[in-house]
Amino acid sequence: MKVTLIYPGIGGKGFASLGQGMDSGWIGHGLAILAPCARQVGATVDLIDLRALPGWDAFRAEVERRRPDVVGVSMMSPDYNPAMQSLAIVREVDPNIRTCVGGPHPTICPGEVQDSPLVDHVFIGEAEVSFPEALRRMMLGEAVAKIVPPIAPDLDAIPFADRSLFLSEWRRWGYGLESPETPFVEELPPPFVTVIAGRGCMYNCSYCQPAERYIFGRTVRRRSVANVIAELQQLQSEHRFRSFLFHDDCLTEDREWVVDFCRAYREAGFRQPFFCQSRADIIVKHEDMVALMAQAGLRGYLIGFESGSDRVLRFIRKGTKVWQNLKAAEICRKYGIAIWANYMLGIPTETQEEMRQTIRMLRRIDPDYYSPAFYTPHPGSDLYAYCEEHGLSLITSHDSYRRNPTEVKIKGHDPAFLQWALAESQRRTLANRVRRRAAYLWRRYAHP
């Protein structure tokens, strides 16, 4: 059985965008793991990545050339339109191709896809077990339900992500970087890779939950340290990687796992720098863990500071306070850890003065990297339901579910003020600009 997986993530930079940062230069771990799982039941698997193609005519030509028996499309909410357009073209090329969709959006909003004549099967939640089993049944001529429920896999038992699924396809379309994935910060040199150690998040932020629990369940499941080290050893053998990113929602929530990993990482001979996501309250509470991670190779945290207002932080159920945001930044500077600052503007009920508080907080934090967003109501979250209940949402297309700060997503905020706040939030003080310039010159000329 021939299976073609489709990655439709062109909502960010569009077609022919390979190598252009995170959204156009990183693999899709879901499909990269699903491919070897499907091969275990005898399927042959390839990939069409829309980011690699010049346009829809090229996609049609690829489907006509490959003539798969089954296509599987991974769909996040911003990918809905290109995903459905892909399925429409597949239907036109050959109505007998079985079409399967899975991923976050079909899991959270199954009714939006299950009634479409373009979709034969909807896979809910994790599909590393259910998708291969469905393929096996198809090969035997047995019936497969329209809605396929999830089966949570043993994370240590499933195959490692097959990066060649993406990399070999990218190279066919002109990807010339030697790095398996595109580096995104100067602290992480190529060859660069991303790794996922676990699934789920224990926190209850209203802009995210309970949507994530629909996908991964109510508990956090994490691969064993030995399993992650084994994958890194394989990546070292295949790609000689020089840096990596943990793509977990919050790697540091499990202190014991992190401590064990840092020791095992060093004992295995690794010295490559890495980034991961964390939270301000965890950093403040576990400074000794931060120091241990820095010794092991941590060079940066991605931190969701979100707001400089304690009232707003309570409203979104973040579970942190502004003083913790500021203290976490101090600790990061103490150990030479770069700060990738995630924050939002235009949150429901947020006032202009509270946005100014966020700006003032960021001036004090002085992050190495700014990652702003205009609040976007994502389906399945409690804050999305709040926006629907109060008639706040301005989203009229799935394309607008991207967390980009280019359009106002809800009512009640002045677009001109939001644009001013966006620019002002990224303007460093004179003292910080001087300090950063001096640090750059020291790195550049004191250590030739």
N, C-alpha and C positions, 0 to 999 in steps of 0.2 A: 504494500500500500504506500502510495506517494503522498506525503504530507508537506504542504507549504505553509509556514508560519508567516504572519504579516505583522510588522511593527509600524503602526500608523502615526508615529509621533512627529508630525510636521506642523503642529499648532504653534510652535515657537518661531522657528526660522524658515519653515517651508521646505520645498523640494531643494535638492542639490545643496544641502547645508552641512555635509559631513565635516567634522573637525571643528565646528564653531561653538566650542564651549560645552557646558554640561548637557543641555537638552539636545545637542546635535553631535556629541562626541563620546557618549557613554553607551554601553550596552544595555539592553533590557534584560535584567536578571531573570524575570519570570520565564520568558521564551528561551533564554540560554540554558535554563535548567530543564524546561519542558522537553526540549529537543532530545537530549540523551535518555530521558524517561520514555519517550515515544519509541526510540530505537530499541529499547529493551523488549518490546513486544513485536519487533520485526518490521517496523515502519522505516522507510527512508525519509529523511527530513531535510528541507532546505528553508531558506529565509528570503523574504522580500522586505527590505527596509525602505520605506517611502523617503526617508531622509537622503538616501543615496541616489534616488532617481531624478531625472530632469523634469518629469511631469506625468500626468495621467496616461498619456499615450504610451509611455515607456512601461508603465505598470501593466496596461492591457497586453502589450507585447510579451512581457514576462509571463503572465498567466497563460497566454496562448502557447508560448514555447514550452512551459513546464507541464501543463495539463495535469495538475494534481488530482488525486481522488478526494482529498480533504484539505480545506484551508482552515487555519486557526488564527483568529485575530485577538490580540490583547488590547484592551480598551480602558483607558482612563477617561474621566469626564471631558477634558479638553480635546480628546481624540475622537469623540463620537462622530463628528461629521466626516473626517477623512476615513475612519473605519467603515462607516456605512457606505460611503462612496466606493471604497475598495470592494465591499461585498456586492454592490450593485454591478460593478464591472465583471466580477467573477460570475455572477448569474448570467450576464449577457454572453460571456465567452462560452460557458458550458453550464446549463441549468442542472446538470447531474452532479456537479461537485458539491460535496457535503460541506456546509458552512458552520463553523463553530466560533463562538465568541466567549471570552472570559476576561477576568481582570477586575479592577475596582468598580468601574461603572456598572457593568452587568450584575455584579454582586449586590451593589447598593440600590440600583434601580432596575431590577430584572424586568419589570413590566414594560419599560421603555424599549426593550429589544426583543422580548419573547414573542410579541405579536407581529413582528416584522416578517414579511414573506421572504426577506433576504437571509433570515437566520434559521438554521435547522436545529441547532443545539446551543443552549446557554449553560456554561459551566460556572457554578457559584463557588466563590472562595478559592481555596488552594486546589490546584488541579494536577499536581504531580502524580497522584494515584488515580484520580477519576478519569483524566483524559486518556492515558494509555489503556485503561480498562475499557473505555468506550471504543477506542480504535480496535482493540482485540475483538470486541463484540461485532463491530462493523465487518471485520475480516471474516468472521464466521457467519455473516448474514443475519445476525440477531438484531433485535430492535434496541434502539437507544432512546431514552426519554428526551423530551424537548428540554426540560429543566433537569440538569444533572447536579445533584447535591454534592457538597464538598466532603472530602476525606482528608483529615489532617495528617500529613506525612511525618514520619520520623526524620527529623532534619539531618541526622547523621547517616541515614540510610540512603538518601537520594543522591544522585550524582552531583559533582561539582558543575558550576556553570560552564557551558561550552562556549568560550569566547570566540573560537574559530567560526562559529555559526555567523557571528556578526563580522568579524575581521576579514574573513575570506570574501564575504559578499561586498563589504566596503571597498576592498582592493579592486574588485571587478569594476567599480565605478569611480576609481581615481583617488581613493584615500591613500595618501603617500606618507603619512607619519609612521615612524617606527614604533611608536607607542601603541599598545593595544587599545587604550582609551586616551582621550584628549586631556592633558594636564590643565588645571584651572587656576592654580596659584603658584607663585614662584618657589614656595617652600617645598613643593612636591614635583621634582624633576621627572622627565620621561626616562624610560618607559614607566607609565603610570597605569594602575588598575584600580577598580572598585570591588569591594568585597562586602557581602552581607552575612553577618554572624547570627542573626536571630530575626524573629518576626513578632510584631505586636508592640504595644506600649502600655505601661501600667498607669499612665497619667490620664487626666479626665478633662483636658482642655475642650471647651465647648465649640471651638472652630474646627475640631477634628473628630471628636468622639460623639456618638458611638460608631461612626462609620467604619473606623479601622477595626473595631471588634466584630463587625459583620464579616470582615474579610479573614481575620486571623484568630478569632475567638477572644475570650475574655482574659486569657492569661498570656504572658510573654513566654515564648519558647525560644531557646537559644541552642545553637550547635555547641558541641563540646569544644573545649580549647584544643584538644588533640586534632579534631576534625578540621578546625580552621587553620591550624599550623600545617596540616597535611596539604590543604589547598594552597597555602602560600608557598610551600616547598615545590608543588607542581608548577605554580606560576613562575617561581624562580628558575626552574629547569626549562620551561617553555619560552619565557619572555625576558628573563633577567631583569625583572622589574626593579626600579630604583625608588619607588614610592607608591603609596596606596591610600585609599579612603575607605573607612568603614561606613557603609551606607545605611546602617541601622538608625531607627528613629531616635533612640537614646541608648547608646552602648553602655554608658556609665551608670545606668540605673542598677546594675548588678555588680556591686563592688567586688564580691568574691570572684566572679568570673574575670573581671578586669585585672585584678591582682594576679590571678593564676596565668592569665594570658601574657602579661608583661614579663613574668619570670620565664615562661615557656618560650616566648619570642626571643629573648636574649640567649637562652640556653641553646636554641636551635641555630644560633649564629646570625640572626637577622639584625641589621642595623639601619634598615631603610626607614625614613621618616614617614609618618602617617597623620591623617586628620580623622576626627570622628565628631559626632554630634553629642552634646551634653546639655545640661541645664545649670542655670546660675546657682540654684539652691544646692545642687549636688556638689558643685565645685567648692562652694563655701563650706559645706559640711565635711567634705573629704579632701582637704588640702594635701594630706599625706598621699592619697591616691593620685592626685594631680602630679605631685613630685615624682612618684614612681613611674607614671606614664611618660613624663618628660624624659626621664632617664632611659626608658625603653625605646623612645623614638618619636613620641607625640610632638608634633610641631604646630598643631592648630586645633581649636574647637570651633564647631559651628554651634552657636548658642541662640536660642529663641528668646531674645530680650522682650520683644513684642511691644511694650509700652513703657513710658516713663511715669505713668500714673498708677498708683496703687489701686484706685477705684476701678480703673479699666482692667487691671490684672485680675482683680476679684471678679469682675463681670464676665470675663472670658474663662474663668476657672483655671487660670494658669498655675496657681499654687506657688507663685514666687512673689517677692516684693522688690521694690526699686532698690532698696539698700543692698539686697543680695546681688542684683545686676551689677551695681557699682563695685561691690566687694569682689565678685567673681572676676571682673576685669583687672582689678589690682593683683589678684592671685595669678592670673594668666601672664601679666607683665613680669611678675616676680620670677616666673620659671621660663620666660622666653617663649611663651605659647601665643601664636597668632590668633586673633579673634575675627571670626566671620560672623557678623552681627545680622541676625534675622529680626526684622521688626515690621509692624504694620501701621499704616495710617488709614483713617477713615473707618474705624471700627464702629459698629452700631452704638449709639448713645454717646460716643466720644465727642468732647467739645474741642473748640479750637485751642483753648488754653491747655487742655490735656495733650494735644499734639505738640504744643510748644514745650511741654514738660518732657516729652519724648526727645525732642530736639536737644534740650538742655542735657538730658541724660547721655545722649550719644556724644555730645561735646566732651563730657567728662570721661566716658568710656574710651573715646578715640580708637575705634576698631580699625583693624588692618584692612578689613573688607566690609563694605556696606551691602546688605541684601534686603532692600526695602520692597514692600508690597502694599498695594491698596487692598484693604480687606476684601476677600472674595468669598461669598457664601457657597460652600461646597455641599452638594447633596449628601444626605445621610448624617450631617452634623446637627447638633442641637442649636447652634447659632444660625444655621441655614433655616431650620424650622422657625426660629424667632423672626428672621427676616420675612419669611413667607407669611407668618401670622400677622405681622405688622405692615405688610405691603411695602417692604423696603427694597426688594431686589430690583435692579435695573438690567439684569442679565436676560437677554433675548436669544442668545445663541450659545451652544456648548463651547464655542471658541473662547468665550469670555470667562470660562472657568479657570484659565491660567491665572497664576497669582502675580501677574505683571502690574507694575505701577504706571500704566499708560491710559487707563480709562477708569472712571468712577463706577464702582460696582453696586452701590446702594444709594438710596435717597437720603437726604438730610445733610449732605456735605457740599460745600462750595467748591466746585472743580478748580477754580483759580487758586483758592487757598491751599487745596491739596497739592497742587503743582508747586506752589511756593514752599510748602512744608517739605515736600520731597527733595527739592534742591537744597533747602536750608539744612535739612537733616544730615546731608553729606558734606557740608562745608566745615572744614576743620578750623579751630582757632589758630591764631598766629603762633602761639607758643607750641602747639602740637605740630604745626607745619615745620617750624624751625627744628624741633626735636627729631622729627622723622627724617628731615634732610640731613641732619648731622649723623644720624644712625646709618643712613644709606652711604654717605661718604666714608664713614668708618669701615663699613663692610667692604666697600668697593676698593679702597686704597690702602687700608691697614693690613689687609690679608690678601695680597696679590696671588 
